[in-house]
């Protein structure tokens, strides 16, 4: 059994004296693990960093085996964020969320492409926080738990959609939401692509996606949001970007 694919490195775990087990988010084979021999060599160490984009050749005797990866560098952007505490927190959070939420070896091309867009913007803090929130919303959608913000669940209106029902995941317009604001989740306009990012919108977006990721994806399999995501929220608060 063997295949070659594009991938984004999510995690690297030492294995033995010179090898490592890596997890990667691949385009056609989903979240996939494999053994990399010589992972601690001078050649491979800078390549095997979370967030780096690589070409992977996987080989195993049987499909269910761990198998071995041969790695070729593609876009090595991880080093760019190593000295930026906030961007590094965002990268770590995205990697942790992908590992926790995505079933192993299940193709999710939209999540992969969204991750690449997020990575391409990590040098610009004016852009990536919103892309990160949109990526989490896309993760929900690709797993079959997408939020419905196309029209109001009560009136069918497509304007002034300001909240999401925590029970149904459907949008509610401002007029219908008014009596129940305390029980609803706020929907920032930027998530629908209909407005600029306002003060507090990133926090609202993270609260919204976090709520549904916990309850629809993680809690049913006895998991919680990763610590890396909480560190991201704390970092964004520290630099006044929430």
N, C-alpha and C positions, 0 to 999 in steps of 0.2 A: 504494500500500500504506500503510495506517495502522491504528493501534490505540491504545487508552487503557488504562492499567493502573496498579496500585499498585506502588511499588517502594521499595527501600532503597538508597541510594547507597553504592557500594563503593569507587570511586576516581574521582579527577578529575585529568585531565592537560591542561595548557595546550596550546592549538592556535592558532597565529597570535597576533595581538596582543590580541584580545578574546574569543576563543572557547575552548572546552574540549571534550575528549572524555571523557564519563563512562561508567562501567560501573555498572549497577544490577542488583540481584537483584529480579526482578519476580514477582508472584504467578502470572500465567498465561503468561508468555513467558520465564521463566528468567533466566539471566544474560545481559544484553543491553547493548550499547554504542550510543552515539549522540552526535552533535555537538550542542552547546548554544551558540548564538550569544549574544553579550553576557554570557558567563559571568562576566566580571570586573566587572560593574556592581555598584553598591551594593545593588541589589535582590537579585541572584542569588548574590552571594558567600556570604552567611550561609546560604543554602539549599543550595548545592552543597558540602556537607561530608559525609564518610563517616559513615554511621550515621543520617543524616536520612531520614525517611520522607516520600515525595513522591507526587504523581500525575504520571504521565508520558504525554505524547501523542507517539507516534513516527510519523514519516512518511518514506517513501522512494519513489522511482520503481519500484524492483524490490526484492523481498524480500531478496536477497543483499547489497544496498547497506548502507553504514554508517547512513545515514539521519540525521534530525535529531530531537532531543527538544525539546518544549516542557514546561516544568516548573512545577508548582504545589506550594507547600509543604503538607504534611499535619501530621506531628509532627516538630518540629525539636528533637530531643533531644541532638544532637551537642555543643552548647555546654555542656551539663551536665557532661560528662566532661573537657573541655579542661583544667581545672585539677586533675584527679585523675590522676596519673601512672599508677597501676595500672589504673584503669578504662579509660583511654585505650589502654593496652597491650592490654587484652582486646578492645576494639573493633577496633583495628588488626589483631590476630591473626585475629579472625573474618572481617573483610573480606578479608584476604589468603588465608585458607583457602578461602573461597567462590570467589574468583577462580581459584585454582589447581586446585581439585578439581572444580568444576561445569563440565560441557560448555556451550559457548555456545548460547544459544537453546533449551535443553532444560528443560521445565517440571519444577520440583521444589517443589511447594506445601508439603510438610511441612518442608523446609529453610527456606523463607521464613517460615512461621508460627513455627518454632522460633527463628529469628533475632529475630523481633519480641518473643517472650517474653524472650529474653536481653537485648535492648535495654531492655525495660521495667524490668529489675532492676539496671541498671548503677550506680545510686546506692547500692546495698546490697551491700557486699563480703561480707556473711554469706550471701548468696544466689547472686550471679552466678557465682562460680567453679564451683559444681556444675552450674549451668545451662549454662555453657560446655562442660563435659565432656559433658553429656548431648546438647548440640547437635552436637558432633563425632561422637558415637555415632549420632545420627540422620542425620547426613550420610553416614556409612558405609552405614547401612541403606537410605537412599533411593537410593544409587548401586548397590545390589545386593550389598553386602558386609557386611551386618548381622551382628553378633555374636549367637550363639545362647546366651542365658543362661536359658532356660526350664527346662531340666532337665540333669542330669549326662549327659554323653556316654557314660559307662561303665555306670552303674547305672540311669539313668532317674529318679533321685531329684530332687525339686524343692527340697529344703532343704539348707542349709549349702553352697551353691555359692560357692566361694572363689577359683577360678582359671579362666583361659581358656587353652585350648591355642593356642600361637602358629601351629600348623600348620593347624588346622581352624577356629579361631574359636569353638569350642564350649566350654561350661562344664564344669568338673570339680568334684565335691564334695570337701570337706576330706579325707575318709578316702582316697579314691582319689588325690588330689593329693599326699598326704604324701611318698611315695617320690620324687616328680619335681618337687618345689617349685622347684628351681633352674632347671628348664627351662620353667616355666609363668609366665604373667603373672597378677598378682593382680587380682581383681575386687572392687572396693569395693562394699559392700552398697547404698550410696546410688544406684548406677547402676541397680540392679534395683528401687529403690523399697522396699527391705525393711529399711532401717536408717538410723541417723543418720550424719552425716559425722564420721568419726573422724580422729585425728591421722595425717597422711600420706596420707589418702584422695584428696585432690585430685591429688597427685603421682602416685599409682597410676593414677588415672583418665586423666590426661594421658599417662602412659607407655603405657597400654593403647590408647587411641584413636590416639595418634601412631604406634605400631607398625604398626597395620593401615592407617592412612591412607598411610603411607610405602610399605608393601609391596604393598598391593592397588590403590591409586589412583594414587599419584604415581610410584613407581619404574618401572612399566610404560610410562610416557610420558616417561621421563627427566627427572622433576622431583623436588625435595626439599621437605621441610617448610620453610615460609617463615621468614626471619629474624625476622619479627614474632612468630611463635609462640615462638621461643626467648626473645625479649625478654619476652614474657608470663610464661614460666616463671621467668625471673630476677627479674621484678618480684614475683611471688607469693612467691618465696623471700625477697626483701628485706623484705617486710611480714609474714613468718611466716604465710602462708596456704596453704602447701603441706602 
